[in-house]
Amino acid sequence: MDRSVILFFRRSLLTVTAMGVLSLAQAAPAPWYWWSSKTSDARICAQTSPGDGWEQGKKAYLDARCSIEKN
């Protein structure tokens, strides 16, 4: 087999593999949750825990106001 044909197939395989890996690497934004204070009636909407004294709600949301539920 000609060397140029082998190089063509190698480059094609590398390109297809890279495209496949990049398509899998698309990240989605983190969901938002209602967090309730363990010591008061305070409640906030955040993507990550505000600290040890907070409990995460069960429903996930798409926005910073915790108004659009994530399916």
Predicted model as a PDB file, atoms N, CA, C, CB and O in Angstrom, pLDDT in the B-factor column:
MODEL        1                                                                  
ATOM      1  N   MET A   1       0.848  -1.180   0.000  1.00 71.00           N  
ATOM      2  CA  MET A   1       0.000   0.000   0.000  1.00 71.00           C  
ATOM      3  C   MET A   1       0.890   1.239   0.000  1.00 71.00           C  
ATOM      4  CB  MET A   1      -0.963   0.001   1.224  1.00 71.00           C  
ATOM      5  O   MET A   1       1.926   1.275   0.664  1.00 71.00           O  
ATOM      6  N   ASP A   2       0.480   2.227  -0.736  1.00 84.00           N  
ATOM      7  CA  ASP A   2       1.246   3.457  -0.883  1.00 84.00           C  
ATOM      8  C   ASP A   2       1.279   4.220   0.451  1.00 84.00           C  
ATOM      9  CB  ASP A   2       0.643   4.343  -2.004  1.00 84.00           C  
ATOM     10  O   ASP A   2       0.291   4.243   1.185  1.00 84.00           O  
ATOM     11  N   ARG A   3       2.406   4.830   0.747  1.00 87.00           N  
ATOM     12  CA  ARG A   3       2.585   5.562   2.002  1.00 87.00           C  
ATOM     13  C   ARG A   3       1.589   6.718   2.137  1.00 87.00           C  
ATOM     14  CB  ARG A   3       4.012   6.094   2.097  1.00 87.00           C  
ATOM     15  O   ARG A   3       1.106   6.982   3.238  1.00 87.00           O  
ATOM     16  N   SER A   4       1.279   7.402   1.051  1.00 85.00           N  
ATOM     17  CA  SER A   4       0.339   8.530   1.110  1.00 85.00           C  
ATOM     18  C   SER A   4      -1.071   8.058   1.470  1.00 85.00           C  
ATOM     19  CB  SER A   4       0.314   9.275  -0.237  1.00 85.00           C  
ATOM     20  O   SER A   4      -1.813   8.783   2.133  1.00 85.00           O  
ATOM     21  N   VAL A   5      -1.442   6.861   1.045  1.00 82.00           N  
ATOM     22  CA  VAL A   5      -2.759   6.310   1.387  1.00 82.00           C  
ATOM     23  C   VAL A   5      -2.826   5.990   2.875  1.00 82.00           C  
ATOM     24  CB  VAL A   5      -3.056   5.042   0.553  1.00 82.00           C  
ATOM     25  O   VAL A   5      -3.838   6.244   3.529  1.00 82.00           O  
ATOM     26  N   ILE A   6      -1.752   5.438   3.397  1.00 86.00           N  
ATOM     27  CA  ILE A   6      -1.696   5.118   4.834  1.00 86.00           C  
ATOM     28  C   ILE A   6      -1.795   6.398   5.661  1.00 86.00           C  
ATOM     29  CB  ILE A   6      -0.384   4.355   5.180  1.00 86.00           C  
ATOM     30  O   ILE A   6      -2.529   6.445   6.648  1.00 86.00           O  
ATOM     31  N   LEU A   7      -1.060   7.433   5.259  1.00 84.00           N  
ATOM     32  CA  LEU A   7      -1.128   8.717   5.984  1.00 84.00           C  
ATOM     33  C   LEU A   7      -2.527   9.320   5.909  1.00 84.00           C  
ATOM     34  CB  LEU A   7      -0.099   9.714   5.412  1.00 84.00           C  
ATOM     35  O   LEU A   7      -3.015   9.884   6.889  1.00 84.00           O  
ATOM     36  N   PHE A   8      -3.173   9.203   4.749  1.00 85.00           N  
ATOM     37  CA  PHE A   8      -4.540   9.706   4.599  1.00 85.00           C  
ATOM     38  C   PHE A   8      -5.486   9.006   5.578  1.00 85.00           C  
ATOM     39  CB  PHE A   8      -5.030   9.508   3.150  1.00 85.00           C  
ATOM     40  O   PHE A   8      -6.286   9.668   6.240  1.00 85.00           O  
ATOM     41  N   PHE A   9      -5.405   7.681   5.677  1.00 84.00           N  
ATOM     42  CA  PHE A   9      -6.279   6.937   6.585  1.00 84.00           C  
ATOM     43  C   PHE A   9      -5.984   7.257   8.043  1.00 84.00           C  
ATOM     44  CB  PHE A   9      -6.134   5.443   6.348  1.00 84.00           C  
ATOM     45  O   PHE A   9      -6.901   7.338   8.861  1.00 84.00           O  
ATOM     46  N   ARG A  10      -4.708   7.439   8.373  1.00 88.00           N  
ATOM     47  CA  ARG A  10      -4.354   7.796   9.753  1.00 88.00           C  
ATOM     48  C   ARG A  10      -4.940   9.155  10.127  1.00 88.00           C  
ATOM     49  CB  ARG A  10      -2.821   7.812   9.931  1.00 88.00           C  
ATOM     50  O   ARG A  10      -5.516   9.322  11.202  1.00 88.00           O  
ATOM     51  N   ARG A  11      -4.783  10.126   9.223  1.00 88.00           N  
ATOM     52  CA  ARG A  11      -5.315  11.473   9.495  1.00 88.00           C  
ATOM     53  C   ARG A  11      -6.837  11.443   9.573  1.00 88.00           C  
ATOM     54  CB  ARG A  11      -4.861  12.473   8.402  1.00 88.00           C  
ATOM     55  O   ARG A  11      -7.432  12.105  10.423  1.00 88.00           O  
ATOM     56  N   SER A  12      -7.460  10.682   8.696  1.00 86.00           N  
ATOM     57  CA  SER A  12      -8.922  10.571   8.726  1.00 86.00           C  
ATOM     58  C   SER A  12      -9.394   9.951  10.029  1.00 86.00           C  
ATOM     59  CB  SER A  12      -9.424   9.742   7.540  1.00 86.00           C  
ATOM     60  O   SER A  12     -10.346  10.434  10.641  1.00 86.00           O  
ATOM     61  N   LEU A  13      -8.731   8.883  10.456  1.00 87.00           N  
ATOM     62  CA  LEU A  13      -9.102   8.232  11.715  1.00 87.00           C  
ATOM     63  C   LEU A  13      -8.904   9.179  12.893  1.00 87.00           C  
ATOM     64  CB  LEU A  13      -8.279   6.950  11.922  1.00 87.00           C  
ATOM     65  O   LEU A  13      -9.742   9.241  13.793  1.00 87.00           O  
ATOM     66  N   LEU A  14      -7.798   9.914  12.888  1.00 87.00           N  
ATOM     67  CA  LEU A  14      -7.535  10.877  13.961  1.00 87.00           C  
ATOM     68  C   LEU A  14      -8.597  11.971  13.980  1.00 87.00           C  
ATOM     69  CB  LEU A  14      -6.140  11.499  13.797  1.00 87.00           C  
ATOM     70  O   LEU A  14      -9.069  12.354  15.051  1.00 87.00           O  
ATOM     71  N   THR A  15      -8.971  12.469  12.829  1.00 88.00           N  
ATOM     72  CA  THR A  15      -9.988  13.523  12.735  1.00 88.00           C  
ATOM     73  C   THR A  15     -11.341  13.034  13.236  1.00 88.00           C  
ATOM     74  CB  THR A  15     -10.115  14.015  11.290  1.00 88.00           C  
ATOM     75  O   THR A  15     -12.006  13.731  14.002  1.00 88.00           O  
ATOM     76  N   VAL A  16     -11.752  11.849  12.813  1.00 87.00           N  
ATOM     77  CA  VAL A  16     -13.041  11.291  13.247  1.00 87.00           C  
ATOM     78  C   VAL A  16     -13.037  11.042  14.749  1.00 87.00           C  
ATOM     79  CB  VAL A  16     -13.349   9.980  12.492  1.00 87.00           C  
ATOM     80  O   VAL A  16     -14.027  11.314  15.427  1.00 87.00           O  
ATOM     81  N   THR A  17     -11.932  10.528  15.269  1.00 85.00           N  
ATOM     82  CA  THR A  17     -11.822  10.288  16.717  1.00 85.00           C  
ATOM     83  C   THR A  17     -11.899  11.603  17.494  1.00 85.00           C  
ATOM     84  CB  THR A  17     -10.500   9.555  17.047  1.00 85.00           C  
ATOM     85  O   THR A  17     -12.597  11.687  18.504  1.00 85.00           O  
ATOM     86  N   ALA A  18     -11.188  12.621  17.029  1.00 79.00           N  
ATOM     87  CA  ALA A  18     -11.215  13.926  17.705  1.00 79.00           C  
ATOM     88  C   ALA A  18     -12.612  14.530  17.678  1.00 79.00           C  
ATOM     89  CB  ALA A  18     -10.217  14.891  17.051  1.00 79.00           C  
ATOM     90  O   ALA A  18     -13.062  15.094  18.676  1.00 79.00           O  
ATOM     91  N   MET A  19     -13.295  14.418  16.556  1.00 80.00           N  
ATOM     92  CA  MET A  19     -14.659  14.945  16.470  1.00 80.00           C  
ATOM     93  C   MET A  19     -15.599  14.207  17.428  1.00 80.00           C  
ATOM     94  CB  MET A  19     -15.184  14.835  15.028  1.00 80.00           C  
ATOM     95  O   MET A  19     -16.468  14.822  18.046  1.00 80.00           O  
ATOM     96  N   GLY A  20     -15.425  12.906  17.548  1.00 74.00           N  
ATOM     97  CA  GLY A  20     -16.251  12.133  18.471  1.00 74.00           C  
ATOM     98  C   GLY A  20     -16.017  12.527  19.917  1.00 74.00           C  
ATOM     99  O   GLY A  20     -16.966  12.677  20.687  1.00 74.00           O  
ATOM    100  N   VAL A  21     -14.762  12.694  20.284  1.00 77.00           N  
ATOM    101  CA  VAL A  21     -14.425  13.085  21.663  1.00 77.00           C  
ATOM    102  C   VAL A  21     -14.949  14.484  21.961  1.00 77.00           C  
ATOM    103  CB  VAL A  21     -12.894  13.031  21.890  1.00 77.00           C  
ATOM    104  O   VAL A  21     -15.498  14.719  23.038  1.00 77.00           O  
ATOM    105  N   LEU A  22     -14.789  15.411  21.029  1.00 74.00           N  
ATOM    106  CA  LEU A  22     -15.260  16.779  21.251  1.00 74.00           C  
ATOM    107  C   LEU A  22     -16.778  16.847  21.355  1.00 74.00           C  
ATOM    108  CB  LEU A  22     -14.781  17.688  20.129  1.00 74.00           C  
ATOM    109  O   LEU A  22     -17.308  17.658  22.114  1.00 74.00           O  
ATOM    110  N   SER A  23     -17.476  16.014  20.612  1.00 72.00           N  
ATOM    111  CA  SER A  23     -18.940  16.039  20.708  1.00 72.00           C  
ATOM    112  C   SER A  23     -19.416  15.519  22.061  1.00 72.00           C  
ATOM    113  CB  SER A  23     -19.564  15.207  19.580  1.00 72.00           C  
ATOM    114  O   SER A  23     -20.476  15.926  22.535  1.00 72.00           O  
ATOM    115  N   LEU A  24     -18.657  14.634  22.686  1.00 71.00           N  
ATOM    116  CA  LEU A  24     -19.021  14.117  24.004  1.00 71.00           C  
ATOM    117  C   LEU A  24     -18.661  15.095  25.119  1.00 71.00           C  
ATOM    118  CB  LEU A  24     -18.334  12.782  24.249  1.00 71.00           C  
ATOM    119  O   LEU A  24     -19.182  14.985  26.228  1.00 71.00           O  
ATOM    120  N   ALA A  25     -17.784  16.042  24.837  1.00 70.00           N  
ATOM    121  CA  ALA A  25     -17.287  16.947  25.864  1.00 70.00           C  
ATOM    122  C   ALA A  25     -18.155  18.180  26.065  1.00 70.00           C  
ATOM    123  CB  ALA A  25     -15.903  17.372  25.524  1.00 70.00           C  
ATOM    124  O   ALA A  25     -17.744  19.094  26.779  1.00 70.00           O  
ATOM    125  N   GLN A  26     -19.309  18.239  25.479  1.00 75.00           N  
ATOM    126  CA  GLN A  26     -20.184  19.396  25.654  1.00 75.00           C  
ATOM    127  C   GLN A  26     -20.771  19.360  27.060  1.00 75.00           C  
ATOM    128  CB  GLN A  26     -21.316  19.414  24.579  1.00 75.00           C  
ATOM    129  O   GLN A  26     -21.470  18.417  27.431  1.00 75.00           O  
ATOM    130  N   ALA A  27     -20.484  20.375  27.817  1.00 79.00           N  
ATOM    131  CA  ALA A  27     -20.931  20.423  29.206  1.00 79.00           C  
ATOM    132  C   ALA A  27     -22.227  21.211  29.332  1.00 79.00           C  
ATOM    133  CB  ALA A  27     -19.850  21.041  30.095  1.00 79.00           C  
ATOM    134  O   ALA A  27     -22.434  22.214  28.650  1.00 79.00           O  
ATOM    135  N   ALA A  28     -23.071  20.748  30.195  1.00 85.00           N  
ATOM    136  CA  ALA A  28     -24.319  21.460  30.499  1.00 85.00           C  
ATOM    137  C   ALA A  28     -24.084  22.303  31.755  1.00 85.00           C  
ATOM    138  CB  ALA A  28     -25.527  20.455  30.701  1.00 85.00           C  
ATOM    139  O   ALA A  28     -23.248  21.952  32.588  1.00 85.00           O  
ATOM    140  N   PRO A  29     -24.812  23.404  31.896  1.00 90.00           N  
ATOM    141  CA  PRO A  29     -24.655  24.218  33.105  1.00 90.00           C  
ATOM    142  C   PRO A  29     -25.154  23.460  34.334  1.00 90.00           C  
ATOM    143  CB  PRO A  29     -25.412  25.555  32.960  1.00 90.00           C  
ATOM    144  O   PRO A  29     -26.051  22.621  34.247  1.00 90.00           O  
ATOM    145  N   ALA A  30     -24.565  23.771  35.454  1.00 94.00           N  
ATOM    146  CA  ALA A  30     -24.962  23.135  36.705  1.00 94.00           C  
ATOM    147  C   ALA A  30     -26.385  23.552  37.076  1.00 94.00           C  
ATOM    148  CB  ALA A  30     -23.977  23.500  37.839  1.00 94.00           C  
ATOM    149  O   ALA A  30     -26.767  24.700  36.847  1.00 94.00           O  
ATOM    150  N   PRO A  31     -27.171  22.644  37.643  1.00 97.00           N  
ATOM    151  CA  PRO A  31     -28.528  23.011  38.054  1.00 97.00           C  
ATOM    152  C   PRO A  31     -28.507  23.887  39.314  1.00 97.00           C  
ATOM    153  CB  PRO A  31     -29.369  21.744  38.304  1.00 97.00           C  
ATOM    154  O   PRO A  31     -27.536  23.899  40.070  1.00 97.00           O  
ATOM    155  N   TRP A  32     -29.593  24.608  39.508  1.00 98.00           N  
ATOM    156  CA  TRP A  32     -29.789  25.453  40.686  1.00 98.00           C  
ATOM    157  C   TRP A  32     -30.723  24.728  41.647  1.00 98.00           C  
ATOM    158  CB  TRP A  32     -30.366  26.857  40.293  1.00 98.00           C  
ATOM    159  O   TRP A  32     -31.592  23.974  41.210  1.00 98.00           O  
ATOM    160  N   TYR A  33     -30.557  24.945  42.938  1.00 98.00           N  
ATOM    161  CA  TYR A  33     -31.398  24.311  43.961  1.00 98.00           C  
ATOM    162  C   TYR A  33     -31.789  25.343  45.010  1.00 98.00           C  
ATOM    163  CB  TYR A  33     -30.662  23.111  44.626  1.00 98.00           C  
ATOM    164  O   TYR A  33     -31.079  26.322  45.241  1.00 98.00           O  
ATOM    165  N   TRP A  34     -32.942  25.098  45.643  1.00 98.00           N  
ATOM    166  CA  TRP A  34     -33.294  25.864  46.833  1.00 98.00           C  
ATOM    167  C   TRP A  34     -32.505  25.259  47.984  1.00 98.00           C  
ATOM    168  CB  TRP A  34     -34.854  25.843  47.115  1.00 98.00           C  
ATOM    169  O   TRP A  34     -32.478  24.040  48.152  1.00 98.00           O  
ATOM    170  N   TRP A  35     -31.870  26.100  48.767  1.00 98.00           N  
ATOM    171  CA  TRP A  35     -31.143  25.674  49.958  1.00 98.00           C  
ATOM    172  C   TRP A  35     -31.852  26.274  51.168  1.00 98.00           C  
ATOM    173  CB  TRP A  35     -29.630  26.114  49.901  1.00 98.00           C  
ATOM    174  O   TRP A  35     -32.101  27.478  51.222  1.00 98.00           O  
ATOM    175  N   SER A  36     -32.170  25.425  52.133  1.00 98.00           N  
ATOM    176  CA  SER A  36     -32.868  25.862  53.348  1.00 98.00           C  
ATOM    177  C   SER A  36     -31.914  25.825  54.534  1.00 98.00           C  
ATOM    178  CB  SER A  36     -34.108  24.973  53.626  1.00 98.00           C  
ATOM    179  O   SER A  36     -31.160  24.869  54.713  1.00 98.00           O  
ATOM    180  N   SER A  37     -31.961  26.888  55.343  1.00 98.00           N  
ATOM    181  CA  SER A  37     -31.119  26.954  56.526  1.00 98.00           C  
ATOM    182  C   SER A  37     -31.602  25.955  57.562  1.00 98.00           C  
ATOM    183  CB  SER A  37     -31.107  28.373  57.109  1.00 98.00           C  
ATOM    184  O   SER A  37     -32.805  25.760  57.741  1.00 98.00           O  
ATOM    185  N   LYS A  38     -30.657  25.326  58.241  1.00 97.00           N  
ATOM    186  CA  LYS A  38     -31.003  24.383  59.315  1.00 97.00           C  
ATOM    187  C   LYS A  38     -31.318  25.103  60.623  1.00 97.00           C  
ATOM    188  CB  LYS A  38     -29.860  23.390  59.535  1.00 97.00           C  
ATOM    189  O   LYS A  38     -31.871  24.503  61.545  1.00 97.00           O  
ATOM    190  N   THR A  39     -30.967  26.388  60.708  1.00 96.00           N  
ATOM    191  CA  THR A  39     -31.143  27.118  61.959  1.00 96.00           C  
ATOM    192  C   THR A  39     -32.193  28.219  61.901  1.00 96.00           C  
ATOM    193  CB  THR A  39     -29.849  27.708  62.369  1.00 96.00           C  
ATOM    194  O   THR A  39     -32.559  28.775  62.937  1.00 96.00           O  
ATOM    195  N   SER A  40     -32.684  28.545  60.705  1.00 97.00           N  
ATOM    196  CA  SER A  40     -33.704  29.588  60.590  1.00 97.00           C  
ATOM    197  C   SER A  40     -34.620  29.267  59.414  1.00 97.00           C  
ATOM    198  CB  SER A  40     -33.051  30.992  60.412  1.00 97.00           C  
ATOM    199  O   SER A  40     -34.513  28.202  58.805  1.00 97.00           O  
ATOM    200  N   ASP A  41     -35.509  30.184  59.104  1.00 96.00           N  
ATOM    201  CA  ASP A  41     -36.426  29.996  57.976  1.00 96.00           C  
ATOM    202  C   ASP A  41     -35.851  30.521  56.665  1.00 96.00           C  
ATOM    203  CB  ASP A  41     -37.746  30.683  58.262  1.00 96.00           C  
ATOM    204  O   ASP A  41     -36.566  30.591  55.665  1.00 96.00           O  
ATOM    205  N   ALA A  42     -34.583  30.888  56.653  1.00 97.00           N  
ATOM    206  CA  ALA A  42     -33.962  31.447  55.451  1.00 97.00           C  
ATOM    207  C   ALA A  42     -33.873  30.402  54.341  1.00 97.00           C  
ATOM    208  CB  ALA A  42     -32.564  31.989  55.777  1.00 97.00           C  
ATOM    209  O   ALA A  42     -33.701  29.207  54.585  1.00 97.00           O  
ATOM    210  N   ARG A  43     -33.997  30.902  53.110  1.00 98.00           N  
ATOM    211  CA  ARG A  43     -33.928  30.021  51.943  1.00 98.00           C  
ATOM    212  C   ARG A  43     -33.282  30.798  50.802  1.00 98.00           C  
ATOM    213  CB  ARG A  43     -35.352  29.492  51.534  1.00 98.00           C  
ATOM    214  O   ARG A  43     -33.641  31.950  50.556  1.00 98.00           O  
ATOM    215  N   ILE A  44     -32.330  30.176  50.102  1.00 98.00           N  
ATOM    216  CA  ILE A  44     -31.683  30.832  48.971  1.00 98.00           C  
ATOM    217  C   ILE A  44     -31.612  29.867  47.789  1.00 98.00           C  
ATOM    218  CB  ILE A  44     -30.265  31.326  49.360  1.00 98.00           C  
ATOM    219  O   ILE A  44     -31.671  28.649  47.956  1.00 98.00           O  
ATOM    220  N   CYS A  45     -31.485  30.433  46.602  1.00 98.00           N  
ATOM    221  CA  CYS A  45     -31.330  29.652  45.383  1.00 98.00           C  
ATOM    222  C   CYS A  45     -29.862  29.737  44.970  1.00 98.00           C  
ATOM    223  CB  CYS A  45     -32.285  30.169  44.238  1.00 98.00           C  
ATOM    224  O   CYS A  45     -29.340  30.830  44.750  1.00 98.00           O  
ATOM    225  N   ALA A  46     -29.185  28.567  44.863  1.00 98.00           N  
ATOM    226  CA  ALA A  46     -27.766  28.554  44.502  1.00 98.00           C  
ATOM    227  C   ALA A  46     -27.411  27.242  43.804  1.00 98.00           C  
ATOM    228  CB  ALA A  46     -26.883  28.753  45.757  1.00 98.00           C  
ATOM    229  O   ALA A  46     -28.128  26.247  43.918  1.00 98.00           O  
ATOM    230  N   GLN A  47     -26.297  27.258  43.083  1.00 97.00           N  
ATOM    231  CA  GLN A  47     -25.838  26.053  42.410  1.00 97.00           C  
ATOM    232  C   GLN A  47     -25.033  25.157  43.334  1.00 97.00           C  
ATOM    233  CB  GLN A  47     -25.011  26.416  41.203  1.00 97.00           C  
ATOM    234  O   GLN A  47     -25.032  23.937  43.165  1.00 97.00           O  
ATOM    235  N   THR A  48     -24.359  25.733  44.292  1.00 97.00           N  
ATOM    236  CA  THR A  48     -23.539  24.960  45.230  1.00 97.00           C  
ATOM    237  C   THR A  48     -23.954  25.283  46.663  1.00 97.00           C  
ATOM    238  CB  THR A  48     -22.026  25.258  45.021  1.00 97.00           C  
ATOM    239  O   THR A  48     -24.604  26.295  46.926  1.00 97.00           O  
ATOM    240  N   SER A  49     -23.575  24.423  47.557  1.00 96.00           N  
ATOM    241  CA  SER A  49     -23.942  24.593  48.960  1.00 96.00           C  
ATOM    242  C   SER A  49     -23.338  25.860  49.544  1.00 96.00           C  
ATOM    243  CB  SER A  49     -23.499  23.385  49.772  1.00 96.00           C  
ATOM    244  O   SER A  49     -22.148  26.118  49.362  1.00 96.00           O  
ATOM    245  N   PRO A  50     -24.151  26.663  50.250  1.00 96.00           N  
ATOM    246  CA  PRO A  50     -23.618  27.859  50.897  1.00 96.00           C  
ATOM    247  C   PRO A  50     -22.853  27.545  52.189  1.00 96.00           C  
ATOM    248  CB  PRO A  50     -24.749  28.821  51.196  1.00 96.00           C  
ATOM    249  O   PRO A  50     -22.256  28.446  52.780  1.00 96.00           O  
ATOM    250  N   GLY A  51     -22.862  26.298  52.630  1.00 96.00           N  
ATOM    251  CA  GLY A  51     -22.127  25.929  53.841  1.00 96.00           C  
ATOM    252  C   GLY A  51     -22.742  24.735  54.544  1.00 96.00           C  
ATOM    253  O   GLY A  51     -23.673  24.106  54.041  1.00 96.00           O  
ATOM    254  N   ASP A  52     -22.204  24.436  55.720  1.00 95.00           N  
ATOM    255  CA  ASP A  52     -22.641  23.262  56.477  1.00 95.00           C  
ATOM    256  C   ASP A  52     -24.058  23.384  57.027  1.00 95.00           C  
ATOM    257  CB  ASP A  52     -21.694  23.016  57.610  1.00 95.00           C  
ATOM    258  O   ASP A  52     -24.729  22.368  57.209  1.00 95.00           O  
ATOM    259  N   GLY A  53     -24.515  24.563  57.287  1.00 96.00           N  
ATOM    260  CA  GLY A  53     -25.813  24.754  57.925  1.00 96.00           C  
ATOM    261  C   GLY A  53     -26.981  24.820  56.951  1.00 96.00           C  
ATOM    262  O   GLY A  53     -28.028  25.372  57.288  1.00 96.00           O  
ATOM    263  N   TRP A  54     -26.822  24.267  55.748  1.00 98.00           N  
ATOM    264  CA  TRP A  54     -27.859  24.352  54.731  1.00 98.00           C  
ATOM    265  C   TRP A  54     -28.200  22.981  54.168  1.00 98.00           C  
ATOM    266  CB  TRP A  54     -27.422  25.281  53.613  1.00 98.00           C  
ATOM    267  O   TRP A  54     -27.333  22.117  54.034  1.00 98.00           O  
ATOM    268  N   GLU A  55     -29.490  22.793  53.836  1.00 98.00           N  
ATOM    269  CA  GLU A  55     -29.951  21.540  53.231  1.00 98.00           C  
ATOM    270  C   GLU A  55     -30.438  21.814  51.817  1.00 98.00           C  
ATOM    271  CB  GLU A  55     -31.078  20.889  54.080  1.00 98.00           C  
ATOM    272  O   GLU A  55     -31.144  22.792  51.571  1.00 98.00           O  
ATOM    273  N   GLN A  56     -30.056  20.944  50.892  1.00 98.00           N  
ATOM    274  CA  GLN A  56     -30.441  21.090  49.485  1.00 98.00           C  
ATOM    275  C   GLN A  56     -31.859  20.596  49.258  1.00 98.00           C  
ATOM    276  CB  GLN A  56     -29.469  20.327  48.578  1.00 98.00           C  
ATOM    277  O   GLN A  56     -32.247  19.544  49.765  1.00 98.00           O  
ATOM    278  N   GLY A  57     -32.638  21.366  48.488  1.00 97.00           N  
ATOM    279  CA  GLY A  57     -33.982  20.935  48.114  1.00 97.00           C  
ATOM    280  C   GLY A  57     -33.921  19.796  47.103  1.00 97.00           C  
ATOM    281  O   GLY A  57     -32.868  19.524  46.527  1.00 97.00           O  
ATOM    282  N   LYS A  58     -35.049  19.135  46.891  1.00 96.00           N  
ATOM    283  CA  LYS A  58     -35.076  17.969  46.005  1.00 96.00           C  
ATOM    284  C   LYS A  58     -35.175  18.327  44.530  1.00 96.00           C  
ATOM    285  CB  LYS A  58     -36.226  17.084  46.372  1.00 96.00           C  
ATOM    286  O   LYS A  58     -34.660  17.590  43.689  1.00 96.00           O  
ATOM    287  N   LYS A  59     -35.819  19.433  44.194  1.00 97.00           N  
ATOM    288  CA  LYS A  59     -36.017  19.801  42.792  1.00 97.00           C  
ATOM    289  C   LYS A  59     -34.841  20.621  42.261  1.00 97.00           C  
ATOM    290  CB  LYS A  59     -37.322  20.588  42.630  1.00 97.00           C  
ATOM    291  O   LYS A  59     -34.285  21.465  42.964  1.00 97.00           O  
ATOM    292  N   ALA A  60     -34.476  20.354  41.003  1.00 98.00           N  
ATOM    293  CA  ALA A  60     -33.434  21.127  40.325  1.00 98.00           C  
ATOM    294  C   ALA A  60     -34.095  22.152  39.409  1.00 98.00           C  
ATOM    295  CB  ALA A  60     -32.477  20.196  39.515  1.00 98.00           C  
ATOM    296  O   ALA A  60     -35.178  21.916  38.873  1.00 98.00           O  
ATOM    297  N   TYR A  61     -33.429  23.294  39.238  1.00 98.00           N  
ATOM    298  CA  TYR A  61     -33.955  24.387  38.423  1.00 98.00           C  
ATOM    299  C   TYR A  61     -32.915  24.825  37.393  1.00 98.00           C  
ATOM    300  CB  TYR A  61     -34.368  25.582  39.315  1.00 98.00           C  
ATOM    301  O   TYR A  61     -31.722  24.563  37.549  1.00 98.00           O  
ATOM    302  N   LEU A  62     -33.380  25.488  36.349  1.00 97.00           N  
ATOM    303  CA  LEU A  62     -32.508  25.936  35.261  1.00 97.00           C  
ATOM    304  C   LEU A  62     -32.036  27.380  35.420  1.00 97.00           C  
ATOM    305  CB  LEU A  62     -33.224  25.791  33.947  1.00 97.00           C  
ATOM    306  O   LEU A  62     -31.122  27.805  34.713  1.00 97.00           O  
ATOM    307  N   ASP A  63     -32.637  28.136  36.329  1.00 97.00           N  
ATOM    308  CA  ASP A  63     -32.327  29.556  36.441  1.00 97.00           C  
ATOM    309  C   ASP A  63     -31.966  29.950  37.860  1.00 97.00           C  
ATOM    310  CB  ASP A  63     -33.495  30.382  35.966  1.00 97.00           C  
ATOM    311  O   ASP A  63     -32.218  29.209  38.810  1.00 97.00           O  
ATOM    312  N   ALA A  64     -31.371  31.132  37.990  1.00 97.00           N  
ATOM    313  CA  ALA A  64     -30.908  31.634  39.290  1.00 97.00           C  
ATOM    314  C   ALA A  64     -32.035  32.076  40.211  1.00 97.00           C  
ATOM    315  CB  ALA A  64     -29.970  32.782  39.082  1.00 97.00           C  
ATOM    316  O   ALA A  64     -31.781  32.392  41.374  1.00 97.00           O  
ATOM    317  N   ARG A  65     -33.261  32.106  39.729  1.00 97.00           N  
ATOM    318  CA  ARG A  65     -34.405  32.443  40.570  1.00 97.00           C  
ATOM    319  C   ARG A  65     -35.129  31.188  41.065  1.00 97.00           C  
ATOM    320  CB  ARG A  65     -35.375  33.339  39.801  1.00 97.00           C  
ATOM    321  O   ARG A  65     -36.099  31.271  41.820  1.00 97.00           O  
ATOM    322  N   CYS A  66     -34.644  30.037  40.630  1.00 97.00           N  
ATOM    323  CA  CYS A  66     -35.285  28.753  40.952  1.00 97.00           C  
ATOM    324  C   CYS A  66     -36.768  28.778  40.575  1.00 97.00           C  
ATOM    325  CB  CYS A  66     -35.126  28.428  42.459  1.00 97.00           C  
ATOM    326  O   CYS A  66     -37.628  28.381  41.361  1.00 97.00           O  
ATOM    327  N   SER A  67     -37.050  29.253  39.359  1.00 97.00           N  
ATOM    328  CA  SER A  67     -38.440  29.330  38.916  1.00 97.00           C  
ATOM    329  C   SER A  67     -38.733  28.407  37.733  1.00 97.00           C  
ATOM    330  CB  SER A  67     -38.779  30.755  38.543  1.00 97.00           C  
ATOM    331  O   SER A  67     -39.898  28.106  37.473  1.00 97.00           O  
ATOM    332  N   ILE A  68     -37.714  27.953  37.015  1.00 97.00           N  
ATOM    333  CA  ILE A  68     -37.932  27.055  35.867  1.00 97.00           C  
ATOM    334  C   ILE A  68     -37.380  25.675  36.245  1.00 97.00           C  
ATOM    335  CB  ILE A  68     -37.232  27.612  34.546  1.00 97.00           C  
ATOM    336  O   ILE A  68     -36.168  25.480  36.333  1.00 97.00           O  
ATOM    337  N   GLU A  69     -38.287  24.733  36.464  1.00 97.00           N  
ATOM    338  CA  GLU A  69     -37.864  23.393  36.885  1.00 97.00           C  
ATOM    339  C   GLU A  69     -37.129  22.665  35.762  1.00 97.00           C  
ATOM    340  CB  GLU A  69     -39.076  22.568  37.337  1.00 97.00           C  
ATOM    341  O   GLU A  69     -37.484  22.770  34.588  1.00 97.00           O  
ATOM    342  N   LYS A  70     -36.103  21.932  36.156  1.00 93.00           N  
ATOM    343  CA  LYS A  70     -35.369  21.103  35.213  1.00 93.00           C  
ATOM    344  C   LYS A  70     -36.090  19.762  35.096  1.00 93.00           C  
ATOM    345  CB  LYS A  70     -33.881  20.910  35.662  1.00 93.00           C  
ATOM    346  O   LYS A  70     -36.458  19.155  36.101  1.00 93.00           O  
ATOM    347  N   ASN A  71     -36.283  19.318  33.883  1.00 86.00           N  
ATOM    348  CA  ASN A  71     -36.982  18.030  33.684  1.00 86.00           C  
ATOM    349  C   ASN A  71     -36.092  16.862  33.934  1.00 86.00           C  
ATOM    350  CB  ASN A  71     -37.538  17.931  32.292  1.00 86.00           C  
ATOM    351  O   ASN A  71     -36.526  15.716  33.810  1.00 86.00           O  
TER     352      ASN A  71                                                      
ENDMDL                                                                          
END                                                                             
